[in-house]
Amino acid sequence: MELDKLVDLEKRTVSPLIYTDEEIYRREQEQIFARCWQFVGMAAEVPEANDFVTSWIGEEPVVITRDGEGKIHVMLNSCTHRGVKVCRAEKGSAKTFTCPYHGWTFRNNGKLTGVPRFQESYHGELNRDEYNLIEARVEDFHGLIFACFDPEAPSFDEFMGDMKWYLELAMNRTPGGWEMIQGTEKLLVDANWKLQSDQFCGDNYHADYTHRSVLMIFPEADFRDDASNDNFTVRLPGGHGFYRVDSVTTENPDAPEVAQYIRDVTAVRKSRMDPERASMLGDGTTCIFNVFPNLSALSTPEFTQLRLNLPRGPGKQLLVFYLICDKEAPPAYKEAAARQSAFAFSASGVFELDDGTCWAEATSTMRGAIRSQKPLPYIMGTGREQPRDNRPGLFSEVPNEDTVFGFYRGWLETMQHGPTKNDDHTVASIAAE
């Protein structure tokens, strides 16, 4: 299959087959999920020595541990003897994991330490060091845990490139760091995983239509663009995308403590940043972004939510929601964040139901023999993206489709060549992608 015909860089079109074809899906598992850096969980989920939590990279189960010395590990949750999961609990505390099939035992750093009948039946000839749990490279970025199982892939910094500049803006908020307000939520959606990533790269076109009924009933939930503000999307190398919007907000007189904390934390954030980044922050600034391939995030004044969209076949994805909050935030703010997130973007959120319905319908209809032959256009704003001041990336006014199409540029490059270094920050290099 000729991938460059599926994503046409000249015409800026995408074939529906990339959402429905089994062969393409299998190649994604090999080229993207087995090789790229990906978000797997929060350091706050394993706060103490010997804590663990289970997660996924693509379709493969992983276990995240903090060993007795405080080091974080990410390992395949699969016994190296016969492949059975060594950890069946979602979270807990354990110094070792024992496979329920044949009893092989591993320390929480992945080292194989116990093999039943090692002397009697293996006659001491098994090299246990060859059968430790398969371990990933790990990076803790302000409490967000990223992992990569490909030893030949670029470093975390090289893979992220200038996306790190914007991650600092959104995720490096306070000295105390992040905590989880509640456990993760999960939602299974009959949709291809790329549709959420596409949208969170900067699809600012859909809100007026997809969410119209919600915004008519709850005008205070309107987070759309105010044309008088400086709102934009940013296309970055490697398929990453960032969207900044000054929300249309109404201060709630019944929650003065929450409003005051929003003002206070904005001042704290600005004091921790360089002037260029600080100039992008206001009390009502919302940051929406997607880190290629599948970490989407929504950071509003009222709450911050991370979303891991996991592939479960060409036509299904498992969404995992992480509601996180500054440790220093007062209880009133945390309670308000939980309410706002549950109302808007959660397994039962009103915006979530709108989006999920559209993603599922798109995936379903694009399976058709007729519809699958007609490419999807991503041409809004073509040629109008520009560099801006000292900020990395190419900027576009909203609405546009340039940043969203940037995701598919990154998808095509990774499918063809695997993960690449994205640390050439020149405007010419980005425009030439």
C-alpha positions in Angstrom: 0.0 0.0 0.0 1.4 3.4 -1.0 1.1 5.5 2.1 1.9 8.8 0.3 -1.3 8.3 -1.7 -3.3 8.0 1.4 -2.0 11.3 2.8 -1.5 13.7 -0.2 0.8 16.5 1.0 0.3 18.5 -2.1 -3.5 18.4 -2.2 -3.8 18.3 1.6 -6.2 15.4 1.6 -6.5 12.2 3.6 -8.0 8.9 2.5 -10.8 7.4 4.6 -8.9 4.1 4.4 -6.5 5.2 7.1 -9.4 5.0 9.6 -10.8 1.6 8.5 -8.1 -0.6 6.9 -6.8 -3.6 8.9 -3.4 -3.6 7.2 -2.9 0.1 8.0 -4.0 -0.5 11.6 -1.4 -3.4 12.0 1.3 -1.2 10.6 0.4 1.6 13.1 1.0 -0.8 15.9 4.5 -1.6 14.5 5.6 1.8 13.4 3.9 4.2 15.8 2.9 2.5 19.1 5.8 0.1 19.3 8.4 2.8 18.5 7.2 6.3 19.6 7.4 8.0 23.0 3.9 7.9 24.5 2.2 9.1 27.7 1.3 6.1 30.0 0.3 7.7 33.3 1.0 10.2 36.1 3.8 10.0 38.7 1.1 10.9 41.2 -0.4 7.5 40.6 2.7 5.8 42.1 3.6 8.3 44.9 5.3 5.9 47.3 8.0 3.3 47.0 6.7 -0.1 45.7 3.5 1.5 44.3 2.3 0.3 40.9 -0.5 1.1 38.4 -1.3 -0.7 35.1 -1.7 1.1 31.8 -1.3 0.5 28.1 0.9 1.4 25.1 -1.2 0.9 22.1 -2.8 -2.6 22.6 0.0 -3.8 24.8 -0.5 -3.8 28.6 2.2 -2.2 30.8 2.8 -1.9 34.5 4.2 1.3 36.0 6.1 0.9 39.2 8.1 2.9 41.7 10.8 0.6 43.0 12.2 0.6 46.6 14.7 3.3 45.7 12.0 5.6 44.2 12.9 5.0 40.5 9.9 4.8 38.1 9.8 1.8 35.7 7.5 1.0 32.8 7.5 -2.6 31.7 5.4 -4.9 29.6 2.8 -6.6 31.8 3.6 -9.9 30.2 5.6 -12.8 31.7 8.7 -13.6 29.6 8.0 -17.3 30.0 4.5 -17.7 28.4 3.2 -14.2 28.1 0.5 -14.2 30.8 0.0 -10.9 32.7 2.1 -10.8 35.9 -0.1 -8.1 37.4 -3.9 -8.4 37.2 -4.7 -5.5 39.7 -5.2 -2.0 38.4 -3.1 -0.4 41.1 -1.6 -1.2 44.5 1.7 -1.8 46.3 4.0 -4.7 45.7 7.7 -5.5 45.8 7.3 -8.5 43.5 4.9 -9.8 40.8 4.3 -13.5 40.4 2.9 -15.0 37.2 -0.2 -17.0 37.9 0.6 -19.6 35.2 4.0 -21.1 36.1 5.0 -19.0 39.1 7.9 -17.0 37.7 8.5 -14.1 40.0 9.8 -10.6 39.1 10.9 -7.7 41.3 9.1 -4.4 40.8 12.1 -3.2 38.8 11.5 -6.1 36.3 14.3 -8.4 37.4 13.5 -12.1 37.3 14.3 -13.5 40.7 12.2 -16.6 41.2 11.8 -19.6 38.9 10.1 -22.7 40.3 12.2 -25.9 39.9 15.2 -23.9 38.8 17.7 -26.5 40.0 15.6 -29.7 39.7 14.2 -29.2 36.2 16.1 -26.4 34.6 19.3 -27.8 36.2 20.4 -24.2 36.8 20.9 -23.7 33.1 18.3 -20.9 32.5 20.0 -17.5 32.3 17.5 -15.4 34.3 19.1 -12.1 33.2 17.8 -12.8 29.7 14.2 -13.1 30.9 13.6 -9.9 32.9 10.4 -8.1 32.1 10.7 -6.1 28.9 11.4 -2.5 30.0 10.9 0.8 28.3 12.9 4.0 28.4 11.2 6.4 30.8 10.9 10.2 31.0 9.1 12.0 33.9 8.0 15.4 32.5 6.6 17.5 35.3 4.8 14.5 36.6 3.7 13.1 33.2 5.3 9.7 32.6 6.3 9.0 29.0 7.7 5.7 27.8 9.3 4.3 24.6 10.1 0.6 23.9 12.3 1.2 20.9 16.0 1.5 22.0 16.9 3.0 18.6 14.2 5.7 18.7 15.2 9.4 19.2 15.5 10.6 22.8 12.5 12.1 24.5 13.7 15.7 23.9 14.4 15.0 20.2 11.0 13.4 19.7 9.1 16.2 21.4 11.1 19.0 19.7 9.5 22.4 20.2 6.3 20.7 21.6 8.2 20.9 24.9 8.1 24.7 24.7 4.3 24.5 24.8 4.1 21.6 27.2 6.0 23.8 29.7 3.4 26.5 29.2 0.5 24.2 29.9 1.9 21.7 32.4 4.6 23.4 34.5 2.2 25.4 36.7 3.2 25.4 40.3 6.2 24.4 42.5 4.1 21.6 44.2 3.3 19.8 40.9 0.2 17.7 40.1 -2.1 15.4 42.0 -4.9 13.2 40.8 -8.3 14.5 42.0 -9.8 11.1 41.4 -9.1 7.8 39.7 -9.0 7.5 35.9 -12.3 7.1 34.0 -12.5 4.9 30.9 -14.9 5.1 27.9 -15.0 2.7 24.9 -16.0 4.5 21.7 -16.7 2.9 18.3 -14.3 5.2 16.5 -10.8 5.2 15.1 -8.2 6.6 17.5 -6.8 9.2 15.1 -10.1 11.3 15.2 -9.6 12.5 18.7 -5.9 13.3 18.1 -6.9 15.2 14.9 -9.5 17.3 16.8 -7.2 18.1 19.7 -4.5 19.3 17.4 -6.6 22.3 16.7 -10.0 21.6 15.2 -11.6 24.9 16.2 -14.2 24.6 13.4 -16.6 22.1 14.9 -17.7 23.7 18.2 -20.4 26.0 16.8 -22.1 23.0 15.2 -21.3 19.9 17.2 -21.9 21.5 20.6 -24.6 24.0 19.6 -27.4 22.5 21.7 -25.2 22.4 24.8 -24.1 26.0 24.4 -27.7 27.1 23.9 -28.8 25.5 27.1 -25.7 26.3 29.1 -24.2 29.6 27.7 -21.8 29.8 30.7 -20.1 26.7 29.3 -19.0 28.6 26.2 -15.3 28.2 25.8 -15.2 29.2 22.2 -13.1 31.9 20.6 -13.7 35.5 21.3 -12.7 37.2 18.1 -11.3 40.2 20.0 -8.7 38.0 21.6 -5.4 36.6 20.3 -6.4 33.0 19.6 -4.4 30.7 17.3 -3.2 27.2 16.6 0.5 26.1 16.2 1.7 23.4 13.9 4.9 21.7 15.1 7.1 19.0 13.5 6.4 15.4 14.2 2.6 15.7 14.2 2.2 17.6 17.4 -0.3 20.4 17.6 -1.3 23.2 20.0 -4.3 25.5 20.3 -4.6 28.5 22.5 -7.9 30.3 23.2 -9.0 33.0 25.5 -12.3 31.6 26.8 -15.5 33.6 27.0 -15.8 33.3 30.8 -18.3 34.6 33.3 -17.1 35.0 36.9 -19.3 33.0 39.3 -20.3 35.2 42.2 -21.1 32.1 44.2 -17.5 30.8 44.0 -15.2 33.7 44.9 -12.5 31.4 46.3 -12.3 29.6 42.9 -12.1 32.8 41.0 -9.4 34.2 43.3 -7.4 31.0 42.9 -7.5 31.2 39.1 -6.1 34.8 39.3 -3.5 33.8 41.9 -2.3 30.7 40.0 -2.1 32.6 36.7 0.3 35.1 38.4 2.4 32.2 39.8 2.6 30.6 36.4 3.7 33.8 34.8 6.4 34.3 37.4 7.9 30.9 36.6 8.1 31.5 32.8 10.1 33.5 30.4 8.4 36.7 29.1 7.4 35.2 25.8 5.4 32.3 27.3 4.1 34.5 30.1 2.6 36.9 27.5 0.4 34.0 26.3 -1.3 33.5 29.6 -4.4 35.3 30.9 -7.0 34.4 33.6 -9.2 32.9 30.9 -6.6 31.2 28.8 -7.3 27.6 27.7 -4.6 25.4 26.2 -5.7 22.4 24.0 -3.1 20.2 22.5 -2.2 16.8 21.2 1.2 15.2 21.7 1.7 12.7 18.8 0.4 10.1 18.7 -2.3 9.9 21.3 -2.0 12.2 24.3 -4.7 14.9 24.1 -5.2 17.5 26.8 -7.5 20.3 27.8 -6.2 22.8 30.3 -8.9 25.4 31.1 -8.9 28.0 34.0 -11.4 25.6 35.8 -9.8 22.2 35.3 -7.0 20.3 33.6 -7.7 16.9 31.9 -5.4 14.5 30.1 -6.8 12.0 27.7 -5.1 8.9 26.5 -6.8 7.5 23.4 -5.9 3.8 23.0 -6.5 1.9 19.7 -8.6 -1.2 20.0 -8.9 -2.0 16.3 -9.5 0.2 13.3 -13.0 1.1 14.5 -12.7 1.3 18.3 -10.8 3.3 20.8 -10.5 3.2 24.6 -10.4 6.7 26.1 -8.7 7.1 29.5 -9.4 10.4 31.3 -7.0 11.8 33.9 -8.3 14.7 36.0 -5.3 16.4 37.5 -4.9 19.5 39.7 -2.3 21.6 41.4 -1.4 20.2 44.8 -1.6 23.7 46.3 -5.2 24.3 45.0 -7.8 24.9 47.8 -10.5 22.2 48.3 -13.1 24.5 46.7 -11.2 24.7 43.5 -10.7 20.9 43.4 -14.4 20.3 44.0 -15.3 22.8 41.2 -12.8 21.1 38.9 -14.3 17.7 39.4 -17.8 19.1 38.7 -16.8 21.0 35.6 -14.9 18.1 34.2 -17.7 15.6 34.9 -20.2 18.0 33.3 -18.2 18.7 30.1 -15.5 16.1 29.3 -15.9 12.8 31.0 -17.4 9.4 30.3 -20.8 11.1 30.7 -19.8 14.7 29.8 -22.1 16.6 27.4 -19.3 17.7 25.1 -17.8 14.2 25.2 -21.1 12.6 24.0 -21.3 15.1 21.1 -17.7 14.4 20.0 -17.9 10.7 20.4 -21.1 10.5 18.4 -19.4 12.3 15.5 -16.2 10.2 15.7 -18.3 7.0 15.7 -20.5 8.0 12.8 -17.5 9.1 10.7 -15.7 5.8 11.3 -18.8 3.8 10.4 -19.6 5.7 7.2 -16.0 5.7 5.9 -16.1 1.9 5.8 -18.4 2.0 2.8 -17.1 1.0 -0.6 -18.3 4.2 -2.1 -17.4 6.7 0.7 -13.9 5.2 1.2 -12.9 6.3 -2.3 -13.5 10.1 -1.6 -10.6 11.8 0.2 -11.2 14.2 3.1 -10.0 17.8 2.5 -7.8 19.7 5.0 -7.4 22.9 3.0 -8.9 25.7 5.3 -6.2 28.3 5.8 -3.7 26.8 3.4 -0.7 28.9 2.9 -1.6 31.4 5.6 0.4 29.9 8.4 3.2 32.1 9.6 6.0 32.3 12.2 5.4 34.6 15.1 8.0 36.5 17.2 10.3 34.2 19.1 7.8 31.4 19.5 8.4 28.0 17.8 6.1 26.6 15.2 3.9 28.0 12.5 0.8 30.0 13.6 -2.6 30.1 12.0 -5.6 32.2 12.9 -8.7 30.3 13.9 -10.5 28.6 12.4 -8.1 26.7 10.2 -7.2 23.1 9.2 -3.4 23.5 8.9 -2.5 22.3 12.4 -4.9 19.4 12.1 -3.3 18.4 8.8 0.0 18.7 10.5 -1.0 15.6 12.6 -1.3 13.6 9.4 2.0 14.9 8.1 3.5 13.4 11.3 1.5 10.2 10.9 2.7 9.7 7.3 6.3 10.3 8.2 6.2 8.0 11.2 4.4 5.2 9.2 7.1 5.4 6.5 10.2 5.9 8.6 9.4 5.4 12.3 9.9 8.1 14.9 12.1 10.9 13.8 14.1 13.7 15.5 11.9 16.9 15.7 14.5 19.2 17.1 15.3 21.1 13.9 13.3 24.2 14.9 13.8 26.4 11.9 10.7 27.7 10.2 11.9 26.5 6.8 12.2 22.9 8.2 8.6 23.0 9.5 7.2 24.5 6.3 9.0 21.9 4.2 7.5 18.9 6.1 
